[in-house]
Amino acid sequence: MSTSSHSAQRLLPPLQIGPLEVETPVVLAPMAGVTNAAFRRLCREHGGGLYVAEMVTSRALVERTPESMRIIHHDPDETPRSVQVYGVDPATIGAAVKMIAEEDRADHIDMNFGCPVPKVTRKGGGAVLPWKRDLFRDIVRAAVRAAEPHGIPVTVKMRKGVDEDHLTYLDAARTAEKEGAAAVALHARTAADYYSGTADWEAIARLKDAVRTVPVLGNGDIWAAEDALRMVEQTGCDGVVVGRGCMGRPWLFADLQAAFEGRAERVRPGLSIVADTIYRHGELMVDTFGGDENKAMREIRKHMAWYLKGYPVGGEARRALGLVETLAELRGILDSLDLDTPYPGEGAEGARGRQGSPRQPACPEGWLDTQDITPDLEERLREAELSVSGG
């Protein structure tokens, strides 16, 4: 990636989300199994921004399941505390947001209307929900009204729509703005796109033209700080949301902070720095899972390929890291690597994480026949609240 100098002038002002001012206009996208307290701390240690916890379902919160309470747990020094809530029933969403607000468990609540995974969309949730205009309005309204007395801003993250024939983002964003959402973020793909192809940044520009009173954030294909600069230049968005681009690269937030402050320096870690970061991540994972070293190591295994992308680490070491069970074992394997290996350049950069192929989203039967909610569908939605996080 280029490290050419940018002007020393700040590119964007701080991001204003209701009463919250985020100095660096960058948001960590919630990713299931990734953006737990451990990874959020790693990212915060590198740069500024708003770091959102993993998506959690409203029913699980209302039922106070142990996993849902773990997901919304924040470190004592984590501020602002940000959670993302998912659901398909306005009453349950309202109850979950009320619980979070009354118990002072977050400073910011994001609503998920962007998840494309089948176990969410087949219930009418995530990226396909805004197709039902009144349901979308009622959910946003319920969340905003529950959070408002406590001064907690509610934001909305969405995709372009179900597919190119069922686009919803412009109408949904205007509705969210009208109902009091403090910002809207667009992952510039449809649910059908899944994570494939190239994000449609022109859609972000169209959204920026349509929404005038709250910030518009762009998401999709930000793999490096230079991508964020290009997105802002091309779309006029007020900030960026980073997902897969930071997996195995928490230092991307240092690059993003430098870029938005008009500074040219970028983090280019040799293998010794990467190894130290992996071990630090492992230690934080153990803390996150209450000292359960085995569970922590199982959770960190998925990160290994992302951290080591482009580095000349042999298959045997990679396999060992993919089976690691203890912190001591992790330290031993990392110490056995050639830690003098320098940064490998472009091989360590670019796309990472899931991509997949375009697919027709799984929707409830008859979902796309009308944008209205029928009584039968309303009853099915009440039954469809998930009790586990997804996507």
C-alpha positions as CSV (number, residue, x, y, z in Angstrom):
1,M,0.0,0.0,0.0
2,S,1.1,3.5,-0.6
3,T,2.6,5.5,2.2
4,S,2.8,8.7,0.2
5,S,2.2,11.8,2.2
6,H,-1.3,13.3,2.6
7,S,-1.8,16.9,3.5
8,A,-1.4,17.7,7.1
9,Q,-4.9,19.0,7.2
10,R,-7.6,17.0,9.0
11,L,-9.8,15.3,6.5
12,L,-13.0,15.1,8.5
13,P,-14.4,16.6,11.7
14,P,-15.1,14.4,14.7
15,L,-18.2,12.2,14.2
16,Q,-21.2,13.4,16.1
17,I,-23.6,10.7,17.1
18,G,-26.3,12.3,19.2
19,P,-24.5,13.6,22.3
20,L,-21.4,11.4,21.6
21,E,-18.4,12.9,19.8
22,V,-16.1,10.4,18.2
23,E,-12.8,12.1,17.5
24,T,-11.7,9.7,14.8
25,P,-14.7,9.1,12.4
26,V,-14.2,5.4,12.3
27,V,-16.6,2.6,13.5
28,L,-15.6,-1.0,14.1
29,A,-18.4,-3.1,12.6
30,P,-19.8,-5.7,14.9
31,M,-18.8,-9.2,13.8
32,A,-20.0,-12.4,15.5
33,G,-17.2,-14.2,17.2
34,V,-14.7,-11.5,16.4
35,T,-15.5,-8.1,18.0
36,N,-15.7,-9.3,21.6
37,A,-14.1,-7.3,24.5
38,A,-10.7,-8.7,23.8
39,F,-10.5,-7.7,20.1
40,R,-12.1,-4.3,20.8
41,R,-9.4,-3.6,23.4
42,L,-6.7,-4.5,20.9
43,C,-8.2,-2.2,18.4
44,R,-8.6,0.7,20.9
45,E,-5.0,0.3,21.9
46,H,-4.0,1.2,18.3
47,G,-6.3,4.0,17.4
48,G,-9.5,6.1,18.0
49,G,-13.0,5.3,16.9
50,L,-16.3,3.8,18.0
51,Y,-16.0,0.0,18.7
52,V,-19.2,-1.9,18.5
53,A,-19.8,-5.2,20.4
54,E,-21.0,-8.4,18.6
55,M,-24.6,-8.4,17.5
56,V,-27.0,-9.7,20.2
57,T,-30.6,-10.6,19.9
58,S,-33.3,-8.7,21.7
59,R,-35.0,-11.8,23.0
60,A,-31.7,-13.1,24.5
61,L,-31.3,-9.8,26.2
62,V,-34.8,-9.8,27.6
63,E,-34.2,-13.3,28.9
64,R,-30.8,-12.2,30.2
65,T,-29.0,-15.3,28.9
66,P,-25.4,-15.6,30.1
67,E,-24.1,-15.4,26.5
68,S,-26.0,-12.2,25.8
69,M,-24.8,-10.6,29.0
70,R,-21.2,-11.5,28.1
71,I,-21.6,-10.0,24.6
72,I,-22.7,-6.6,26.0
73,H,-20.1,-6.6,28.8
74,H,-17.5,-3.8,28.4
75,D,-14.1,-3.2,30.0
76,P,-14.3,-0.6,32.8
77,D,-12.3,1.8,30.8
78,E,-14.1,1.2,27.5
79,T,-15.8,4.4,26.4
80,P,-18.1,5.0,24.7
81,R,-19.7,1.6,25.2
82,S,-21.4,0.4,22.1
83,V,-23.7,-2.5,21.5
84,Q,-25.7,-3.8,18.5
85,V,-29.1,-5.2,18.9
86,Y,-31.1,-7.4,16.4
87,G,-34.7,-8.4,16.4
88,V,-37.9,-8.7,14.4
89,D,-40.5,-7.7,17.0
90,P,-40.8,-4.1,18.0
91,A,-42.0,-4.9,21.6
92,T,-39.1,-7.2,22.3
93,I,-36.7,-4.6,20.8
94,G,-38.1,-1.9,22.9
95,A,-37.9,-4.1,26.1
96,A,-34.2,-5.0,25.3
97,V,-33.2,-1.4,24.7
98,K,-35.0,-0.2,27.8
99,M,-33.1,-2.8,29.9
100,I,-29.8,-1.7,28.4
101,A,-30.6,2.0,29.0
102,E,-32.1,1.7,32.5
103,E,-29.2,-0.5,33.7
104,D,-26.6,1.8,32.1
105,R,-25.0,-1.0,30.0
106,A,-24.2,1.1,26.9
107,D,-23.7,4.7,25.7
108,H,-24.7,3.9,22.1
109,I,-27.0,1.3,20.6
110,D,-26.9,0.2,16.9
111,M,-29.7,-1.6,15.2
112,N,-28.8,-4.4,12.9
113,F,-30.6,-4.4,9.5
114,G,-27.6,-5.6,7.6
115,C,-26.9,-9.2,8.5
116,P,-27.3,-11.5,5.3
117,V,-26.8,-14.9,6.9
118,P,-29.7,-17.3,6.2
119,K,-30.5,-18.1,9.9
120,V,-31.3,-14.4,10.3
121,T,-32.9,-13.6,7.0
122,R,-35.2,-16.6,6.8
123,K,-36.9,-15.3,10.0
124,G,-37.4,-11.9,8.3
125,G,-34.5,-10.2,10.1
126,G,-31.3,-8.5,9.2
127,A,-30.8,-7.2,5.7
128,V,-34.3,-8.3,4.5
129,L,-36.3,-6.6,7.2
130,P,-36.4,-3.1,5.8
131,W,-38.5,-4.5,2.9
132,K,-41.4,-4.4,5.4
133,R,-41.6,-0.7,5.7
134,D,-44.0,-0.4,8.6
135,L,-42.2,-3.1,10.6
136,F,-38.8,-1.3,10.1
137,R,-40.4,2.0,11.2
138,D,-41.9,0.4,14.3
139,I,-38.7,-1.3,15.3
140,V,-36.6,1.9,14.9
141,R,-39.3,3.9,16.7
142,A,-39.4,1.4,19.6
143,A,-35.7,1.5,20.1
144,V,-35.4,5.3,19.9
145,R,-38.2,5.9,22.3
146,A,-36.8,3.4,24.8
147,A,-33.3,4.9,24.7
148,E,-34.3,8.6,24.4
149,P,-35.1,9.3,28.1
150,H,-31.6,8.1,29.0
151,G,-29.8,10.2,26.4
152,I,-28.5,7.2,24.5
153,P,-28.3,7.6,20.7
154,V,-29.7,4.8,18.5
155,T,-28.1,4.3,15.0
156,V,-29.1,2.1,12.1
157,K,-26.9,-0.1,10.0
158,M,-28.4,-1.6,6.8
159,R,-27.6,-3.0,3.4
160,K,-28.9,-1.7,0.0
161,G,-31.8,-4.1,0.1
162,V,-32.7,-7.7,-0.4
163,D,-31.4,-7.7,-4.0
164,E,-31.1,-5.3,-6.9
165,D,-34.9,-5.7,-7.6
166,H,-35.8,-5.0,-4.0
167,L,-33.7,-2.0,-2.9
168,T,-34.8,-0.4,0.4
169,Y,-31.9,1.7,1.7
170,L,-33.0,5.2,0.6
171,D,-36.6,4.9,2.0
172,A,-35.3,3.1,5.1
173,A,-32.7,5.7,5.9
174,R,-35.2,8.5,5.5
175,T,-37.6,6.7,7.8
176,A,-34.8,6.1,10.4
177,E,-33.9,9.8,10.2
178,K,-37.5,10.8,10.7
179,E,-37.9,8.4,13.7
180,G,-34.9,9.9,15.5
181,A,-32.0,7.7,14.6
182,A,-28.7,9.5,15.3
183,A,-26.9,8.2,12.2
184,V,-27.3,5.7,9.4
185,A,-24.6,3.3,8.1
186,L,-24.8,1.6,4.7
187,H,-22.9,-1.6,3.8
188,A,-23.0,-1.0,0.1
189,R,-24.1,-4.5,-0.9
190,T,-27.4,-6.2,-1.0
191,A,-28.3,-9.3,1.0
192,A,-28.0,-11.3,-2.2
193,D,-24.5,-10.1,-2.7
194,Y,-23.5,-11.5,0.7
195,Y,-19.8,-10.5,0.9
196,S,-19.0,-11.1,-2.7
197,G,-17.9,-8.7,-5.5
198,T,-17.2,-5.0,-5.0
199,A,-19.1,-2.7,-2.7
200,D,-21.3,-0.1,-4.5
201,W,-19.9,3.1,-3.1
202,E,-22.1,5.1,-5.4
203,A,-25.0,4.0,-3.3
204,I,-23.3,5.6,-0.3
205,A,-23.1,8.8,-2.2
206,R,-26.8,8.6,-3.1
207,L,-27.6,8.0,0.6
208,K,-25.6,11.0,1.6
209,D,-27.7,13.1,-0.8
210,A,-30.9,11.7,0.7
211,V,-30.1,12.1,4.4
212,R,-29.4,15.6,5.4
213,T,-29.8,15.9,9.2
214,V,-27.7,13.0,10.6
215,P,-24.3,11.5,9.7
216,V,-24.1,8.9,7.0
217,L,-21.4,6.3,7.4
218,G,-20.0,4.1,4.6
219,N,-19.1,0.4,4.8
220,G,-17.7,-2.0,2.4
221,D,-14.2,-2.8,1.0
222,I,-12.1,-0.7,3.4
223,W,-9.0,-2.8,3.5
224,A,-6.5,0.0,4.1
225,A,-6.5,3.6,5.3
226,E,-6.2,4.8,1.7
227,D,-9.5,3.0,0.9
228,A,-11.2,5.0,3.6
229,L,-9.8,8.3,2.2
230,R,-11.1,7.3,-1.2
231,M,-14.6,6.4,0.1
232,V,-14.9,9.8,1.8
233,E,-13.7,11.6,-1.3
234,Q,-16.0,9.7,-3.6
235,T,-19.1,9.6,-1.5
236,G,-19.0,12.6,0.9
237,C,-19.8,10.3,3.8
238,D,-19.2,11.5,7.3
239,G,-17.3,8.5,8.5
240,V,-16.4,4.9,7.7
241,V,-17.4,1.5,9.1
242,V,-14.6,-1.1,9.0
243,G,-15.4,-4.8,9.2
244,R,-13.4,-7.6,7.6
245,G,-10.4,-5.3,6.8
246,C,-9.3,-5.2,10.4
247,M,-9.4,-9.0,11.1
248,G,-5.9,-9.9,12.0
249,R,-4.9,-6.3,11.6
250,P,-6.0,-4.3,14.7
251,W,-3.3,-1.8,13.8
252,L,-5.5,-0.7,10.9
253,F,-7.1,1.7,13.3
254,A,-3.8,3.4,13.9
255,D,-3.5,3.8,10.1
256,L,-7.1,5.2,9.9
257,Q,-6.5,7.7,12.7
258,A,-3.3,8.9,11.0
259,A,-5.0,9.2,7.6
260,F,-8.0,11.2,8.9
261,E,-5.5,13.5,10.8
262,G,-3.6,14.0,7.5
263,R,-0.5,12.1,8.6
264,A,1.3,9.8,6.3
265,E,2.7,7.2,8.7
266,R,1.3,3.6,8.5
267,V,1.9,0.6,10.7
268,R,3.9,-2.1,8.8
269,P,4.7,-4.8,11.4
270,G,7.4,-7.4,11.1
271,L,6.6,-10.9,12.3
272,S,7.8,-10.3,15.8
273,I,5.2,-7.5,16.3
274,V,2.5,-9.7,14.8
275,A,3.5,-12.6,17.2
276,D,3.4,-10.2,20.2
277,T,0.0,-9.0,19.1
278,I,-1.3,-12.6,18.7
279,Y,-0.1,-13.4,22.2
280,R,-1.6,-10.2,23.7
281,H,-4.9,-11.1,21.9
282,G,-4.7,-14.6,23.6
283,E,-4.2,-13.0,27.0
284,L,-7.1,-10.7,26.5
285,M,-9.3,-13.7,25.3
286,V,-8.5,-15.5,28.6
287,D,-9.7,-12.5,30.5
288,T,-12.8,-12.2,28.3
289,F,-13.8,-15.8,29.0
290,G,-13.3,-15.6,32.7
291,G,-10.0,-17.4,32.8
292,D,-11.2,-20.3,30.7
293,E,-7.9,-20.8,28.7
294,N,-9.2,-23.7,26.6
295,K,-12.3,-21.7,25.4
296,A,-10.1,-18.6,24.8
297,M,-7.7,-20.6,22.6
298,R,-10.5,-22.2,20.7
299,E,-11.9,-18.7,20.0
300,I,-8.5,-17.2,18.9
301,R,-7.7,-20.0,16.4
302,K,-9.9,-18.5,13.7
303,H,-7.8,-15.3,13.9
304,M,-4.5,-17.0,13.0
305,A,-4.8,-17.1,9.3
306,W,-5.8,-13.5,9.3
307,Y,-2.8,-12.4,11.4
308,L,-0.4,-14.4,9.3
309,K,-1.7,-13.5,5.8
310,G,1.2,-12.9,3.6
311,Y,3.9,-13.8,6.1
312,P,6.2,-16.8,5.2
313,V,5.1,-19.1,8.0
314,G,5.2,-22.8,7.2
315,G,2.3,-25.1,7.2
316,E,3.4,-27.0,10.3
317,A,3.4,-23.9,12.4
318,R,0.1,-22.8,11.0
319,R,-1.5,-26.1,11.8
320,A,-0.1,-26.0,15.3
321,L,-1.5,-22.5,15.8
322,G,-4.9,-23.8,14.5
323,L,-4.9,-26.4,17.3
324,V,-3.4,-24.4,20.2
325,E,-5.0,-25.1,23.6
326,T,-3.0,-23.1,26.2
327,L,-1.3,-19.7,26.4
328,A,2.0,-21.4,27.1
329,E,1.6,-23.5,24.0
330,L,0.8,-20.4,22.0
331,R,3.9,-18.6,23.3
332,G,6.1,-21.6,22.4
333,I,4.8,-21.8,18.8
334,L,5.1,-18.1,18.3
335,D,8.7,-18.1,19.6
336,S,9.6,-20.8,17.2
337,L,8.8,-18.6,14.2
338,D,11.4,-16.6,12.3
339,L,10.7,-13.4,14.2
340,D,13.2,-11.3,12.2
341,T,10.9,-11.6,9.2
342,P,10.0,-8.1,7.9
343,Y,6.7,-6.8,6.8
344,P,5.8,-8.7,3.6
345,G,4.1,-5.8,1.8
346,E,1.0,-6.2,-0.2
347,G,0.8,-9.9,0.6
348,A,-0.3,-9.0,4.1
349,E,-3.0,-6.6,2.9
350,G,-6.2,-6.6,0.9
351,A,-9.3,-8.7,1.3
352,R,-9.7,-11.2,4.1
353,G,-12.5,-13.1,5.8
354,R,-15.6,-14.5,4.3
355,Q,-16.6,-13.6,0.8
356,G,-18.8,-16.3,-0.7
357,S,-20.9,-16.1,-3.8
358,P,-24.1,-14.1,-4.6
359,R,-27.1,-16.1,-3.5
360,Q,-30.9,-15.4,-3.3
361,P,-31.5,-14.6,0.4
362,A,-33.6,-17.0,2.4
363,C,-36.8,-15.1,3.3
364,P,-40.0,-16.1,5.0
365,E,-42.6,-17.5,2.6
366,G,-44.3,-14.7,0.6
367,W,-41.9,-12.1,2.1
368,L,-41.3,-10.3,-1.2
369,D,-44.9,-10.4,-2.4
370,T,-45.8,-7.1,-0.5
371,Q,-44.1,-4.5,1.6
372,D,-46.9,-4.7,4.1
373,I,-47.2,-6.9,7.1
374,T,-50.1,-9.4,7.0
375,P,-51.7,-10.6,10.2
376,D,-50.4,-14.1,9.6
377,L,-46.9,-12.8,9.1
378,E,-47.1,-10.6,12.1
379,E,-47.9,-13.7,14.2
380,R,-45.0,-15.6,12.7
381,L,-42.6,-12.8,13.3
382,R,-43.5,-12.8,17.0
383,E,-42.5,-16.4,17.1
384,A,-39.3,-15.9,15.1
385,E,-37.3,-13.9,17.6
386,L,-33.9,-15.7,17.7
387,S,-32.3,-16.6,21.0
388,V,-28.7,-16.7,19.7
389,S,-26.6,-14.2,17.9
390,G,-25.7,-14.5,14.2
391,G,-23.7,-13.0,11.5
